[in-house]
Amino acid sequence: MSEGKTIHIVSHDVPYPLDYGGVLDIFSTIQALHEQGVQIILHCFEYGRGAQPILNSYCKEVHYYKRLEGHKGFCFHLPYIVCSRSSEELLDRLSQDNHPILLEGIHCSALLDDARFEHRKIILRLFNVETTYYKELSRHERSFFKRIYFWNESRLLSKQERKVAASWPVLTLSERDQEHYNKEFHGKWVHYLPVFHPFSEVKSAEGVGSFCLYHGNLSVAENEKAAIWLLTEVFDKLKIPFVVAGKNPSSRLQRIAHQNTHTCLVANPEERELQDLIGKAQINILPSFNKTGVKLKLLNALYNGRHCIVNQTAVEGSPLAPLCHIAETATAMQRIVQQLYHLPFGEEEIRLRKNLLQQHFDTATNAKALIAYLS
């Protein structure tokens, strides 16, 4: 693809404001491609975030489509996350030229069976192996009806992901997801391309911070479970200051977070406030209970925070393990927290981060690779 080439990007959501990992990756992808001289026609499904003028700074055109929510977005043969994002207006607009199409997420794969796109250059970038992701959501969900929904969605996604893998080139965010698509779905063309992010350099401060931090979208059952596990199993008896921060926490989580005087919760922090918390923490502690995708919140902590503690699931399939302290049990996490809480974060750790993150997560390098795939 020569400089100035035009591509379509179809996004499952409006990729601004940058308040969760999926849109952070998409917005960073748009910025990185724009900096490489690519002309972008952006298509977004809108369901509450509204039109965002900042997107016009990076895109030649921006189009919005209403997501079909509730029963209008339901059908028996497609996952809800796909069916609710089917739009004739979008398909008609995409069919008016022959520019390559980058689909952000399996969510945007409704054009799979449309004959107009049979010979079109289309690449699907995965956020996760959604079949696995929804199966894990079902396991962690407390509501019976939501568990049934997530289980059925996982079943339908398995069929959709298998069809996609046989039809289109696929890019995964982790080597583990690449292996899964090759082995389980027999993908005909599956490559690993690291996640895009807005962090241009390691800004971790040397010295000692004053608390431990877990952050994430707390409305996601998996993240709520991780936060509650840390509060009740790790920090209940470990009298070290611990802060939970993130979007839309439940009243249950807020109640648990405030049961001890050394633990608290910051609900819906502004981006600057969250970055301030990450930078001032002595330890960012980010276990994961989901075995797919790459955790952008961990990358954020590695670029901007001090010590990081995770479990193996959080780093599996990524090159990030050497930059983290790994513990699988509450007892092991307590022991590592005690070891690190007064240990200054130093020059050597920062040098190691700079080298490894530059090697794998340089946005300009990965943008050029993405452009080559779209050519």
Secondary structure as GFF3:
##gff-version 3
##sequence-region A 1 375
A	DSSP	beta_strand	6	11	.	.	.	ID=ss1
A	DSSP	alpha_helix	21	35	.	.	.	ID=ss2
A	DSSP	beta_strand	39	46	.	.	.	ID=ss3
A	DSSP	three_ten_helix	53	57	.	.	.	ID=ss4
A	DSSP	beta_strand	61	66	.	.	.	ID=ss5
A	DSSP	three_ten_helix	70	73	.	.	.	ID=ss6
A	DSSP	alpha_helix	80	83	.	.	.	ID=ss7
A	DSSP	alpha_helix	88	94	.	.	.	ID=ss8
A	DSSP	beta_strand	101	104	.	.	.	ID=ss9
A	DSSP	three_ten_helix	106	108	.	.	.	ID=ss10
A	DSSP	three_ten_helix	110	113	.	.	.	ID=ss11
A	DSSP	three_ten_helix	115	117	.	.	.	ID=ss12
A	DSSP	beta_strand	122	125	.	.	.	ID=ss13
A	DSSP	alpha_helix	130	140	.	.	.	ID=ss14
A	DSSP	alpha_helix	144	167	.	.	.	ID=ss15
A	DSSP	beta_strand	170	172	.	.	.	ID=ss16
A	DSSP	alpha_helix	175	183	.	.	.	ID=ss17
A	DSSP	beta_strand	190	192	.	.	.	ID=ss18
A	DSSP	beta_strand	212	217	.	.	.	ID=ss19
A	DSSP	alpha_helix	221	229	.	.	.	ID=ss20
A	DSSP	pi_helix	230	234	.	.	.	ID=ss21
A	DSSP	beta_strand	242	247	.	.	.	ID=ss22
A	DSSP	alpha_helix	251	257	.	.	.	ID=ss23
A	DSSP	beta_strand	263	267	.	.	.	ID=ss24
A	DSSP	alpha_helix	271	280	.	.	.	ID=ss25
A	DSSP	beta_strand	283	285	.	.	.	ID=ss26
A	DSSP	alpha_helix	296	304	.	.	.	ID=ss27
A	DSSP	beta_strand	307	310	.	.	.	ID=ss28
A	DSSP	alpha_helix	312	315	.	.	.	ID=ss29
A	DSSP	three_ten_helix	321	323	.	.	.	ID=ss30
A	DSSP	beta_strand	325	326	.	.	.	ID=ss31
A	DSSP	alpha_helix	330	340	.	.	.	ID=ss32
A	DSSP	alpha_helix	347	361	.	.	.	ID=ss33
A	DSSP	alpha_helix	363	374	.	.	.	ID=ss34
###
